[in-house]
Amino acid sequence: MKLKHLAIGLLATAVTIGSFATAPAVAKDSIFIPVFSYRTGPFAPGGAKIANGYTAYFDMVQKRDGGVEGVDIKYEECEFGYKTDRGVECYERLKSKGSIISHPNSTGLVYKLVPKAPGDEIPFLSMGYGMSGAADGRYFPWVFNFPTSYWSQASAFIKYVGAESGGMDKLKGKKIGLIFLESGYGREPIPLFEALGEKFGYTFKHWAVPGKQMADQRSQWRKITRWNPDYLFIWGWGVMNPTAVSRAHEFGFPMNKFIGVWWSGDELDTGPSGEKAKGYRAATFHAPGAFADVHKDLLKHVYNNDMAAAKKRNFGDVLYNRGMFNAMLVVEAARTAIKKHGTKIGGKEMRWGLENLNLDEKRLAALGMAGFGKPIQVSCADHEGSGPVLFQEWTGTEWKIISDWISPMSKTVRPMLEAAAAKEAKKWNYEKRKDCN
């Protein structure tokens, strides 16, 4: 009998000890970030680079810093192949995991998510793309497109060619053209280019490239060279970009008069033509290459100082850098929110963090991005930050910055953005916010 009680006592003790040994540690607070990626489909090469840089930055912050202000970063990729319907499915599935933000990675997907954001209370950042009118946070409190909208970028294009021409008054009588991907994205800058044409006296003409013609474009280039513009802009993506660069050389269009949107300025776009693409230019809002301190940290903490492994993930390429820069903006907005609201933040707190983001030169340097990007300040009314634009040029083997930072024509663009915001808001019955000016 005593032996029986002894056995029961030992069993109870073992169970108790086992319970202490296997009891989980108190869960650390975390934030969940969905990653909308497209590593498949017609735009996969560019999409993969962006996703590689985006996720690498999160991995670095988690490994180097233990998260953001003591809060773990958790993310999950959802492959949507740049198909809007699949992107919406990704959004719906991942929001149930507690998304604090969405980064759609597609202008088409942005337009689909705009009406969902207020009800779900999940902000999204369409960094330098999407709906230009969303720059007005008074009408679109859940949508952000800093550091610069498409319209602000387009105005910087005109300032740049104006300076090259000897002054803005010298634009009068010039011919400026646009070749663009036939899509909402491609058509986005047309109203701004037309408005500035009326203001400065240049003639504007544009040519659409349907998806099925991206890999050809000869019919468009025959018309372009026949019209013979003084400058030609390209608003392209995917295979359209290297094809257009190749056609420009084939048809004898001067490369130094051919300028791309910042989604038409990666090594993917110029590498196939190599020396033939020398002189081609493109806008950007960050520097190319792997020169900054942040790259050293990425190499150390994510790739174990294995440069070959890093290069396989497009380390230092333009679109890799853009994905990395985007992740930095998300992390810093989350940091801003956590410092204000504590470690348990959701979409509402993240929106506050985005609207109060203020990255000055000192903070960028602390992040290892000195000389990489420009300060960004956002407010409840200004969701684009009105950031300046750089221009880079292809040397035949790599991209080099060739301009100073060029500020957008805010006095002209901002009223247009506000008018567009008010018009777009009516479609979803959005009312103007009363909590910001």
C-alpha positions as CSV (number, residue, x, y, z in Angstrom):
1,M,0.0,0.0,0.0
2,K,2.8,2.3,1.0
3,L,4.6,1.4,-2.2
4,K,1.5,2.3,-4.2
5,H,1.3,5.7,-2.6
6,L,5.0,6.2,-3.2
7,A,4.6,5.4,-6.9
8,I,1.6,7.8,-7.1
9,G,3.6,10.5,-5.4
10,L,6.6,10.0,-7.7
11,L,4.3,10.1,-10.7
12,A,2.7,13.3,-9.5
13,T,6.1,14.9,-8.9
14,A,7.3,13.8,-12.4
15,V,4.2,15.3,-14.0
16,T,4.7,18.5,-12.0
17,I,8.3,18.8,-13.0
18,G,7.5,18.0,-16.6
19,S,4.8,20.8,-16.6
20,F,7.4,23.3,-15.5
21,A,9.9,22.1,-18.0
22,T,7.6,22.3,-21.0
23,A,5.5,25.4,-20.0
24,P,5.8,28.0,-22.8
25,A,7.5,31.3,-22.2
26,V,5.3,34.3,-22.0
27,A,4.6,35.2,-25.6
28,K,6.4,38.3,-26.9
29,D,4.3,41.0,-28.5
30,S,4.5,40.9,-32.3
31,I,3.3,42.7,-35.4
32,F,2.1,40.9,-38.5
33,I,3.0,42.3,-42.0
34,P,1.5,40.6,-45.1
35,V,3.8,40.4,-48.1
36,F,2.0,40.6,-51.4
37,S,4.6,39.2,-53.8
38,Y,4.6,38.1,-57.4
39,R,7.5,35.7,-58.2
40,T,5.5,34.2,-61.0
41,G,3.7,35.7,-64.0
42,P,4.8,38.2,-66.7
43,F,6.3,40.7,-64.1
44,A,8.0,38.1,-62.0
45,P,11.7,39.2,-62.4
46,G,10.9,42.7,-61.0
47,G,8.5,41.4,-58.4
48,A,11.0,38.9,-57.1
49,K,13.6,41.6,-56.6
50,I,11.2,43.8,-54.7
51,A,10.1,41.0,-52.4
52,N,13.7,39.9,-51.8
53,G,14.7,43.4,-50.6
54,Y,11.5,43.9,-48.6
55,T,11.7,40.7,-46.6
56,A,15.5,40.9,-46.1
57,Y,15.1,44.2,-44.3
58,F,12.5,42.6,-41.9
59,D,14.8,39.7,-41.3
60,M,17.7,42.0,-40.6
61,V,15.8,44.1,-38.0
62,Q,14.5,40.9,-36.3
63,K,18.0,39.3,-36.2
64,R,20.0,42.4,-35.4
65,D,17.6,44.3,-33.1
66,G,15.2,41.6,-31.9
67,G,12.3,43.3,-33.6
68,V,11.0,46.9,-33.4
69,E,11.2,48.4,-29.9
70,G,11.1,44.9,-28.5
71,V,8.2,43.8,-30.7
72,D,8.8,40.8,-33.0
73,I,8.2,41.2,-36.7
74,K,6.3,38.4,-38.3
75,Y,5.4,38.3,-42.0
76,E,4.0,35.9,-44.6
77,E,4.3,36.0,-48.3
78,C,1.3,35.6,-50.5
79,E,2.1,35.0,-54.2
80,F,-0.5,36.6,-56.4
81,G,1.2,36.7,-59.8
82,Y,0.3,40.3,-60.3
83,K,-3.3,39.3,-60.8
84,T,-5.7,41.6,-59.0
85,D,-8.3,39.0,-58.1
86,R,-5.6,36.8,-56.5
87,G,-4.2,39.8,-54.7
88,V,-7.6,40.5,-53.2
89,E,-7.7,36.8,-52.0
90,C,-4.3,37.3,-50.4
91,Y,-5.6,40.4,-48.6
92,E,-8.7,38.7,-47.3
93,R,-6.8,35.7,-46.1
94,L,-4.0,37.5,-44.4
95,K,-6.0,40.2,-42.7
96,S,-7.5,37.6,-40.4
97,K,-3.9,37.1,-39.0
98,G,-3.9,40.7,-37.7
99,S,-2.3,42.7,-40.5
100,I,-1.2,46.1,-39.3
101,I,-0.6,47.3,-42.9
102,S,-0.8,46.2,-46.5
103,H,1.6,46.9,-49.3
104,P,-0.3,46.0,-52.5
105,N,2.6,46.1,-55.0
106,S,0.2,46.8,-57.8
107,T,-1.8,49.9,-58.9
108,G,-4.7,47.7,-59.9
109,L,-4.8,46.1,-56.5
110,V,-4.6,49.5,-54.8
111,Y,-7.9,50.5,-56.5
112,K,-9.5,47.3,-55.3
113,L,-8.4,47.8,-51.7
114,V,-9.2,51.4,-51.3
115,P,-12.9,50.8,-50.4
116,K,-12.0,48.0,-48.0
117,A,-9.5,49.9,-45.9
118,P,-11.9,52.0,-43.8
119,G,-14.1,49.1,-42.8
120,D,-11.1,46.8,-42.1
121,E,-9.2,49.6,-40.5
122,I,-6.0,48.5,-42.1
123,P,-3.9,51.2,-43.7
124,F,-1.9,50.5,-46.9
125,L,1.2,52.1,-48.3
126,S,1.6,52.2,-52.1
127,M,5.1,53.7,-52.1
128,G,5.5,55.9,-55.1
129,Y,2.7,54.3,-57.1
130,G,-1.1,53.7,-57.0
131,M,-3.8,56.5,-57.0
132,S,-2.2,59.9,-57.0
133,G,-5.2,61.5,-55.4
134,A,-4.6,59.4,-52.3
135,A,-1.9,62.0,-51.4
136,D,-4.7,64.0,-49.8
137,G,-5.2,62.3,-46.5
138,R,-8.3,64.4,-45.7
139,Y,-10.3,62.2,-48.1
140,F,-8.2,59.0,-48.0
141,P,-7.1,58.5,-44.3
142,W,-6.1,54.9,-44.8
143,V,-4.1,55.2,-48.0
144,F,-0.5,56.5,-48.2
145,N,1.8,56.9,-51.3
146,F,4.9,58.7,-50.0
147,P,7.6,59.6,-50.7
148,T,6.1,61.0,-53.9
149,S,3.0,60.5,-56.0
150,Y,3.1,59.8,-59.8
151,W,1.9,63.3,-60.5
152,S,4.6,64.9,-58.4
153,Q,7.2,62.7,-60.1
154,A,5.9,63.7,-63.5
155,S,6.3,67.3,-62.6
156,A,9.9,66.6,-61.6
157,F,10.4,65.1,-65.1
158,I,9.3,68.4,-66.6
159,K,11.5,70.4,-64.3
160,Y,14.4,68.2,-65.2
161,V,14.0,68.6,-69.0
162,G,13.3,72.3,-68.5
163,A,16.7,72.7,-66.8
164,E,18.4,70.7,-69.5
165,S,16.8,72.9,-72.1
166,G,18.1,76.1,-70.5
167,G,15.0,77.1,-68.5
168,M,11.3,76.4,-68.2
169,D,10.6,79.1,-70.7
170,K,12.6,77.1,-73.3
171,L,10.0,74.3,-73.1
172,K,7.6,76.3,-75.3
173,G,7.3,74.8,-78.7
174,K,9.1,71.5,-77.7
175,K,7.5,68.1,-78.3
176,I,7.3,65.7,-75.4
177,G,6.1,62.2,-75.7
178,L,5.1,59.3,-73.5
179,I,5.1,55.6,-74.2
180,F,3.2,53.7,-71.5
181,L,1.8,50.3,-70.6
182,E,-1.9,50.2,-71.4
183,S,-3.2,50.1,-67.8
184,G,-4.4,52.3,-65.0
185,Y,-0.8,52.6,-63.9
186,G,0.4,53.6,-67.3
187,R,-2.3,56.2,-67.8
188,E,-1.8,57.8,-64.3
189,P,0.6,60.6,-65.3
190,I,-1.2,61.7,-68.5
191,P,-3.4,64.4,-66.9
192,L,-0.4,66.0,-65.2
193,F,1.7,66.0,-68.4
194,E,-1.2,67.5,-70.3
195,A,-1.8,70.2,-67.7
196,L,1.9,71.2,-67.6
197,G,1.9,71.3,-71.4
198,E,-0.8,74.0,-71.3
199,K,1.2,75.8,-68.7
200,F,4.6,75.7,-70.3
201,G,3.7,75.6,-74.0
202,Y,5.0,72.2,-75.0
203,T,3.1,69.7,-77.2
204,F,2.3,66.4,-75.6
205,K,1.6,63.1,-77.3
206,H,1.4,59.6,-76.0
207,W,1.4,56.0,-77.3
208,A,-0.1,53.0,-75.4
209,V,1.5,49.6,-75.4
210,P,-1.1,46.8,-74.8
211,G,0.1,43.8,-72.8
212,K,0.3,41.6,-75.9
213,Q,2.7,44.0,-77.6
214,M,5.1,44.5,-74.7
215,A,7.7,42.3,-76.3
216,D,7.4,44.0,-79.8
217,Q,6.4,47.7,-79.9
218,R,7.7,48.3,-83.4
219,S,4.4,49.9,-84.5
220,Q,4.6,52.4,-81.6
221,W,8.2,53.2,-82.3
222,R,7.6,53.9,-86.0
223,K,5.0,56.5,-84.9
224,I,7.3,57.9,-82.2
225,T,10.3,58.4,-84.6
226,R,8.0,59.8,-87.2
227,W,6.8,62.4,-84.7
228,N,10.4,62.9,-83.4
229,P,9.9,64.2,-79.9
230,D,12.5,66.3,-78.2
231,Y,12.1,64.1,-75.1
232,L,10.3,60.8,-74.6
233,F,9.2,59.4,-71.3
234,I,8.4,55.8,-70.6
235,W,5.9,54.6,-68.0
236,G,6.5,50.8,-68.3
237,W,6.9,47.6,-66.3
238,G,8.2,44.1,-67.0
239,V,9.4,43.1,-70.4
240,M,8.0,46.3,-71.9
241,N,11.0,48.3,-70.4
242,P,14.0,46.4,-71.9
243,T,12.1,46.0,-75.2
244,A,11.5,49.8,-75.3
245,V,15.2,50.5,-74.6
246,S,16.2,48.1,-77.3
247,R,13.7,49.6,-79.8
248,A,15.0,53.1,-79.0
249,H,18.5,52.0,-80.1
250,E,17.1,50.1,-83.1
251,F,15.2,53.1,-84.4
252,G,18.0,55.6,-83.6
253,F,16.3,57.5,-80.9
254,P,18.9,59.3,-78.7
255,M,19.2,57.6,-75.3
256,N,19.9,60.8,-73.4
257,K,16.5,62.0,-74.5
258,F,14.7,58.9,-73.2
259,I,13.7,58.9,-69.6
260,G,11.9,56.3,-67.5
261,V,9.6,56.4,-64.5
262,W,11.2,54.9,-61.4
263,W,9.6,51.5,-62.3
264,S,11.5,51.6,-65.6
265,G,15.0,52.0,-64.2
266,D,16.3,48.7,-62.9
267,E,19.2,46.6,-64.2
268,L,16.5,44.3,-65.8
269,D,15.6,47.2,-68.1
270,T,19.1,48.1,-69.3
271,G,21.2,45.0,-68.8
272,P,20.0,43.1,-71.9
273,S,21.1,46.1,-74.1
274,G,24.3,46.7,-72.2
275,E,26.4,49.4,-74.0
276,K,23.6,50.1,-76.4
277,A,21.5,51.4,-73.6
278,K,24.3,53.8,-72.5
279,G,22.8,57.3,-71.7
280,Y,19.3,56.1,-70.9
281,R,17.9,57.8,-67.8
282,A,15.3,57.1,-65.2
283,A,13.9,58.7,-62.1
284,T,14.5,57.3,-58.6
285,F,14.0,58.3,-54.9
286,H,17.0,56.4,-53.6
287,A,20.5,55.7,-54.7
288,P,21.5,52.5,-56.6
289,G,24.2,50.1,-55.5
290,A,25.2,48.4,-52.3
291,F,27.3,51.2,-50.7
292,A,25.4,52.2,-47.6
293,D,25.9,51.1,-44.0
294,V,22.5,49.4,-44.1
295,H,23.9,47.1,-46.9
296,K,26.7,46.0,-44.6
297,D,24.2,45.1,-41.9
298,L,22.1,43.2,-44.4
299,L,25.1,41.3,-45.7
300,K,26.1,40.4,-42.1
301,H,22.8,39.5,-40.5
302,V,20.8,38.1,-43.4
303,Y,23.5,36.6,-45.7
304,N,26.2,35.7,-43.2
305,N,28.7,37.9,-45.2
306,D,28.3,35.6,-48.2
307,M,28.2,38.1,-51.1
308,A,27.6,35.3,-53.6
309,A,24.4,34.3,-51.7
310,A,23.4,37.9,-51.5
311,K,23.8,38.6,-55.2
312,K,21.6,35.6,-55.9
313,R,18.9,37.5,-54.1
314,N,19.6,40.7,-56.2
315,F,21.5,42.4,-53.4
316,G,22.1,46.1,-54.3
317,D,20.0,46.1,-57.5
318,V,17.7,49.1,-57.9
319,L,14.4,47.1,-57.2
320,Y,16.0,45.2,-54.3
321,N,16.9,48.6,-52.8
322,R,13.4,49.8,-53.4
323,G,11.9,46.9,-51.6
324,M,14.4,47.3,-48.7
325,F,13.6,51.1,-48.6
326,N,9.9,50.3,-48.5
327,A,10.3,47.9,-45.6
328,M,12.3,50.6,-43.7
329,L,9.4,53.0,-44.0
330,V,7.0,50.3,-42.7
331,V,9.3,49.6,-39.7
332,E,9.8,53.2,-38.9
333,A,6.1,53.9,-39.0
334,A,5.5,50.9,-36.7
335,R,8.2,52.3,-34.4
336,T,6.5,55.7,-34.3
337,A,3.2,54.0,-33.5
338,I,4.7,51.8,-30.8
339,K,6.5,54.7,-29.0
340,K,3.1,56.5,-28.8
341,H,0.6,53.6,-28.3
342,G,2.7,50.8,-26.7
343,T,3.7,47.4,-27.9
344,K,0.2,46.1,-28.8
345,I,-0.6,48.0,-32.0
346,G,-3.2,47.3,-34.7
347,G,-4.2,49.0,-37.9
348,K,-5.5,52.2,-36.3
349,E,-2.3,52.7,-34.4
350,M,-0.3,52.0,-37.5
351,R,-2.2,54.6,-39.4
352,W,-1.2,57.1,-36.7
353,G,2.4,56.0,-37.1
354,L,2.2,56.5,-40.8
355,E,0.7,60.0,-40.5
356,N,3.3,61.0,-37.9
357,L,6.3,59.6,-39.7
358,N,9.2,62.1,-39.7
359,L,12.5,60.8,-41.0
360,D,15.1,63.5,-40.9
361,E,18.8,63.3,-42.0
362,K,19.9,62.3,-38.5
363,R,17.4,59.4,-38.4
364,L,18.3,58.2,-41.9
365,A,22.0,58.2,-40.9
366,A,21.2,56.2,-37.8
367,L,19.4,53.7,-40.0
368,G,22.5,53.4,-42.1
369,M,21.0,55.3,-45.0
370,A,23.0,58.4,-45.1
371,G,23.3,59.4,-48.8
372,F,20.8,56.8,-49.8
373,G,17.5,58.7,-49.5
374,K,16.0,62.0,-48.5
375,P,14.0,63.0,-45.4
376,I,10.3,62.2,-45.4
377,Q,7.7,63.9,-43.3
378,V,4.0,62.9,-43.5
379,S,0.9,64.5,-42.0
380,C,-2.8,63.7,-41.8
381,A,-3.4,66.0,-44.8
382,D,-0.3,65.1,-46.8
383,H,0.1,61.4,-47.4
384,E,2.7,61.7,-50.1
385,G,5.4,63.7,-48.3
386,S,6.1,65.6,-51.5
387,G,9.5,64.0,-51.7
388,P,12.1,65.1,-54.3
389,V,13.3,63.0,-57.2
390,L,16.7,62.0,-58.4
391,F,17.7,61.0,-62.0
392,Q,20.1,58.2,-62.7
393,E,21.9,57.2,-66.0
394,W,22.9,53.9,-67.3
395,T,26.7,53.9,-68.0
396,G,26.6,50.7,-70.1
397,T,27.3,48.5,-67.0
398,E,25.6,50.2,-64.0
399,W,23.4,53.0,-62.8
400,K,24.9,56.3,-61.7
401,I,23.2,59.3,-60.2
402,I,23.5,62.4,-62.5
403,S,21.3,65.0,-60.9
404,D,20.7,66.9,-57.7
405,W,17.4,66.2,-55.8
406,I,14.6,67.9,-57.8
407,S,11.5,69.0,-55.9
408,P,8.1,68.5,-57.5
409,M,6.0,71.5,-58.6
410,S,3.9,71.4,-55.5
411,K,2.1,74.7,-56.1
412,T,0.8,73.3,-59.4
413,V,0.4,69.6,-58.4
414,R,-1.2,69.8,-55.0
415,P,-4.4,71.6,-56.1
416,M,-4.8,68.9,-58.9
417,L,-4.2,66.2,-56.3
418,E,-6.8,67.7,-54.0
419,A,-9.4,68.0,-56.8
420,A,-8.7,64.4,-57.9
421,A,-9.1,63.2,-54.3
422,A,-12.4,64.9,-53.9
423,K,-13.6,63.4,-57.2
424,E,-12.4,59.9,-56.3
425,A,-13.9,60.1,-52.8
426,K,-17.4,60.6,-54.2
427,K,-17.2,57.1,-55.8
428,W,-17.0,55.5,-52.4
429,N,-19.1,58.1,-50.5
430,Y,-16.0,59.2,-48.5
431,E,-16.5,62.4,-46.5
432,K,-13.8,64.9,-45.9
433,R,-12.1,64.4,-42.5
434,K,-12.7,67.0,-39.8
435,D,-9.7,66.0,-37.7
436,C,-7.0,67.5,-40.0
437,N,-6.4,70.5,-42.2
